[in-house]
Every structure is written in structure tokens, then in C-alpha cells.
């Protein structure tokens, strides 16, 4: 039931985002959409298969077990359900923000997360593009948070639905008024806000880590308010050391975490040096 509910809502959100992209695109594609979509959805298929064969429902099952056995901080506190649900949701969203920061800060995690950033254009399908090992690590990480807090199973479902929908929305290539963006980003992460995060420039890439709520970026000093220096329509997206779509096929992406050197994985080298290193 939980899986079908999430799937149904997710498909609806994705189709809406794809429809808006078709009629109100923010920027023209620089790469073949057919090629990108084939790769991105192939990764989605592999991710789903890996989850089904391993710990796909780990967070939800952990929540059920914690509720049955009275595990977690929220079961100790005598608070009304609405307040525990709010605390749990905020804690989970902040935990995902921290995970995202760590995936950029720690080379071992960046090796996996770089697969997501290797997309040379971003649209709704980019929000689904993750290495299967990163998906598994994220599932286990969320399960630990759920167990520690004792999050209600329905809160877990609601959070996962919103998280998946937000991943699609923030990556969507949608044109909308700047005034609307300025209002939305007071609380929520927006496509314009997240596009900066996918810039090839290190100082822009290491900002705007939020997935749903934008407050964590503001509170932690990682919020980048201005548009990309090159503008939303012309900013180069992706990785500075992986600029050829022909070399970013499905197998190459699956192997990317194991081929990138520690220096390259940390983004510690200039784009020119890194490009030469990868070629060699």
C-alpha cells in the first residue's frame, strides 16, 4: 500500500513537471534529451531493482518496528501527534540537508554523488538520477534517523512522498516569474535556486543543498541568493571534468565512483588539470 501510494503521487508530480517543461522551458537543451532520458531512466530502473532486492522499505519498516516497540526519542516525550509529526518532518529534512553537504565535503561520498552532478542538462528526470550505492546509503541513513527519533510510519510516508516530489520539482526546467521565485524560496527550494547548485563552478556548486525546505541553507550559511554568474540560460551545468555526453553512458556512470581519483573526487583541482588527469 505504502509503495503504491508513493508511486501514484510521484507519477502525477513528474507528469505535471514534464508538461510544464514542454510548454514553459527555462533554457534550451544543450544535449540530446532522448539520450539523457534513456540514461536517467535506466538508472532509475537499476535503483528500483536494487532497492527491491535489498532494503527498499527500510525507513518505513523501521518506523513500524519503532512504533511497535516504543523506540525513539519522540516516544519518550509526551507530546501531541501533530507536534511530534512536525518535529520528525523537520528533523528528517535537516538530516537530508546534512547528508547532501557531506556528499560534497567527503571524497568517498562525492564519488557516488558525482553521478548525479554529471548530467549536462537538468530537468525533471535529473531528480531521479543517482548511483544505486548512494540510494542504499541514503536509505540506511534515513532508517537510523527514523529509529533514533521513533518517527511515525505515516510521517515517513509523507516525508518520502514530499522528498521525491521535491527532487523532481527542484530539477525541473521550468520558466516562471522571478517574483514568484523570490517568494517561494523564502521557505521552499525552487528550480532557480537549485540550478545554481548544478553549476560547474565550485563556489556555486557548494551552495543551495536543500531538497525541500530552504531554511537550512539560510541558517547554515550555504544559501546562494543570486542567479549563476553566467545567468540561468547560459550557465554551464554538470562537472568541470566530464563534458562529453558520449563518455557519460550508463556503464560509465555506474563505474564513475570507482574510476575517479581522490583528487578529482574532491574537486580540488582546476577544471583544466582535472580534464587532463581524466584523459590520462
C-alpha positions in Angstrom: 0.0 0.0 0.0 2.8 2.4 1.0 4.7 1.8 -2.2 1.7 2.2 -4.5 0.7 5.4 -2.8 4.2 6.9 -3.2 4.4 5.7 -6.8 1.0 7.2 -7.7 1.7 10.6 -6.3 5.2 10.6 -7.8 4.0 9.8 -11.3 1.4 12.6 -11.0 4.1 15.1 -9.9 6.5 14.0 -12.6 3.9 14.2 -15.4 2.9 17.7 -14.3 6.6 18.8 -14.2 7.2 17.3 -17.7 4.2 19.1 -19.1 5.3 22.5 -17.7 8.8 21.9 -19.1 7.4 21.2 -22.5 5.4 24.5 -22.6 7.5 26.8 -20.4 11.1 25.7 -20.7 13.7 27.9 -18.8 16.6 27.1 -21.1 17.1 25.2 -24.4 18.7 21.7 -24.2 22.4 21.5 -24.9 22.4 17.7 -25.2 20.1 15.1 -26.7 17.1 14.7 -24.4 16.5 11.2 -25.8 20.0 10.1 -24.8 19.8 11.8 -21.4 16.3 10.4 -20.6 17.4 6.9 -21.6 20.3 7.1 -19.3 18.5 8.7 -16.4 15.5 6.3 -16.5 17.9 3.3 -16.9 19.5 4.4 -13.6 16.0 4.7 -12.0 15.3 1.2 -13.1 18.5 -0.1 -11.6 17.9 1.8 -8.4 14.4 0.3 -8.1 15.7 -3.2 -8.7 18.5 -2.8 -6.2 16.1 -1.5 -3.6 13.6 -4.3 -4.1 16.4 -6.8 -3.7 17.8 -5.2 -0.6 16.4 -2.6 1.8 14.0 -0.6 -0.3 11.4 -0.2 2.5 13.9 0.1 5.3 12.8 3.5 6.6 9.1 2.6 6.7 9.7 -0.8 8.3 12.0 0.7 10.8 9.2 3.2 11.7 6.7 0.4 12.1 9.1 -1.6 14.3 10.0 1.5 16.4 6.3 2.3 16.9 5.5 -1.3 18.0 8.4 -1.4 20.5 8.3 2.2 21.7 11.7 3.1 20.3 13.0 6.6 19.8 13.1 10.0 21.4 9.6 11.0 20.3 8.0 8.0 22.0 9.6 9.2 25.3 8.3 12.7 25.0 4.6 13.3 26.0 3.7 15.5 23.0 0.6 15.7 20.8 0.8 13.8 17.5 0.8 17.0 15.3 3.9 18.3 17.2 5.8 15.0 17.1 5.0 14.8 13.4 6.3 18.3 12.8 9.4 17.7 14.7 10.1 14.5 12.9 9.5 16.0 9.5 11.8 19.0 10.2 14.5 16.6 11.6 14.3 14.4 8.5 14.6 17.3 6.2 17.5 18.7 8.0 19.1 15.2 8.0 18.8 15.1 4.2 20.4 18.6 4.0 23.3 17.4 6.1 23.7 14.3 4.0 23.8 16.4 0.9 26.5 18.7 2.4 28.6 15.6 3.4 28.2 14.1 -0.1 30.1 17.2 -1.4 32.5 17.6 1.5 33.8 14.0 1.8 35.5 12.5 -1.2 34.3 8.9 -0.6 30.6 10.2 -0.8 31.4 12.6 -3.6 32.5 9.7 -5.8 28.9 8.4 -5.7 27.1 11.8 -5.7 29.1 13.0 -8.8 27.0 10.7 -10.9 24.0 12.9 -10.1 26.0 16.0 -11.0 27.4 14.6 -14.2 24.1 15.5 -16.1 25.0 18.2 -18.6 21.4 19.5 -18.7 19.0 19.3 -15.8 15.2 18.7 -15.9 12.7 16.6 -14.0 14.5 13.4 -14.9 17.7 14.7 -13.2 16.0 14.5 -9.9 15.9 10.7 -10.2 19.4 10.2 -11.4 21.5 8.7 -8.6 24.0 5.9 -8.3 22.4 2.8 -6.7 25.0 2.7 -3.9 24.2 6.3 -3.0 20.5 5.3 -2.8 21.3 2.4 -0.5 23.4 4.6 1.8 20.7 7.2 1.9 18.1 4.5 2.8 20.2 3.2 5.7 21.0 6.7 6.9 17.3 7.7 6.9 16.5 4.4 8.8 18.9 5.3 11.5 17.3 8.8 11.9 13.8 7.2 12.0 14.9 4.7 14.6 16.6 7.3 16.8 13.6 9.6 16.8 10.8 6.9 16.6 9.2 8.6 13.6 5.6 7.6 13.0 5.2 5.4 9.8 2.7 7.8 8.2 5.2 10.6 8.7 7.8 8.6 6.9 5.4 8.0 4.0 4.5 11.7 3.9 8.2 12.7 4.0 9.2 10.3 1.3 6.4 11.5 -1.0 7.3 15.1 -0.5 11.1 14.4 -0.8 10.6 12.6 -4.1 8.2 15.2 -5.5 10.6 18.0 -4.4 13.5 16.3 -6.2 11.5 16.4 -9.4 10.3 19.9 -8.9 13.7 21.5 -8.0 15.4 20.0 -11.0 12.6 20.9 -13.4 13.5 23.1 -16.4 10.6 25.5 -15.9 10.3 29.2 -16.6 8.3 31.2 -14.1 8.3 34.8 -12.8 11.3 35.9 -10.7 9.0 37.5 -8.2 7.3 34.1 -7.6 10.7 32.5 -7.1 11.7 35.1 -4.6 8.5 34.4 -2.6 8.7 30.6 -2.9 12.4 30.4 -1.8 11.6 32.1 1.5 10.5 28.6 2.6 11.0 26.1 -0.2 13.8 25.1 -2.6 13.0 26.2 -6.1 14.3 25.2 -9.6 16.1 28.6 -9.9 17.7 28.1 -6.5 18.8 24.5 -7.2 20.1 25.2 -10.7 22.9 27.3 -9.1 23.9 24.1 -7.3 24.4 22.3 -10.6 26.8 24.9 -11.9 30.3 23.7 -12.9 31.8 26.5 -10.7 32.9 25.1 -7.3 31.7 28.2 -5.4 28.2 27.9 -6.9 28.1 24.1 -6.7 28.8 24.1 -3.0 25.7 26.1 -2.2 21.9 25.5 -2.0 22.0 22.0 -0.6 18.4 21.9 0.5 15.9 19.4 -1.1 12.6 20.7 0.2 12.9 23.5 2.8 15.3 26.3 2.0 15.6 27.4 5.7 18.6 25.1 6.3 20.7 26.8 3.7 19.8 30.2 5.2 20.6 29.1 8.8 23.8 27.3 7.9 25.2 29.9 5.5 25.0 27.9 2.3 22.3 29.9 0.6 23.2 31.4 -2.8 20.6 34.0 -3.5 21.9 35.5 -6.7 21.5 33.8 -10.1 24.5 32.0 -11.6 27.2 34.4 -12.8 26.6 33.3 -16.4 22.8 33.6 -16.0 20.3 30.8 -15.7 20.0 30.4 -19.5 23.8 30.1 -20.2 25.4 28.7 -17.0 27.4 25.5 -17.7 25.9 22.6 -15.8 27.5 19.3 -14.8 31.0 18.5 -13.8 34.0 20.6 -15.0 36.0 17.4 -15.8 33.2 15.4 -17.6 31.9 17.5 -20.5 31.4 14.9 -23.3 27.9 13.2 -23.3 29.3 10.4 -25.4 31.6 9.4 -22.4 28.7 9.6 -19.9 26.8 6.5 -20.8 25.1 4.2 -18.3 28.1 1.9 -17.8 30.5 4.8 -17.4 28.2 6.4 -14.8 27.9 3.2 -12.8 31.7 2.8 -12.9 32.4 6.5 -12.3 32.8 6.3 -8.4 35.5 3.6 -8.9 37.5 5.4 -11.6 37.7 8.9 -10.3 40.9 9.6 -8.4 40.8 11.1 -4.8 42.0 14.5 -6.1 39.3 14.6 -8.8 36.6 13.3 -6.5 37.3 16.1 -4.1 37.0 18.7 -6.9 40.3 20.1 -5.5 41.9 20.6 -9.0 41.2 23.2 -11.6 39.0 22.1 -14.5 41.9 22.1 -16.9 44.1 19.9 -14.7 41.3 17.6 -13.9 40.4 17.2 -17.6 43.9 16.2 -18.4 44.0 13.8 -15.5 40.9 12.0 -16.5 42.1 11.7 -20.1 45.3 10.2 -19.0 
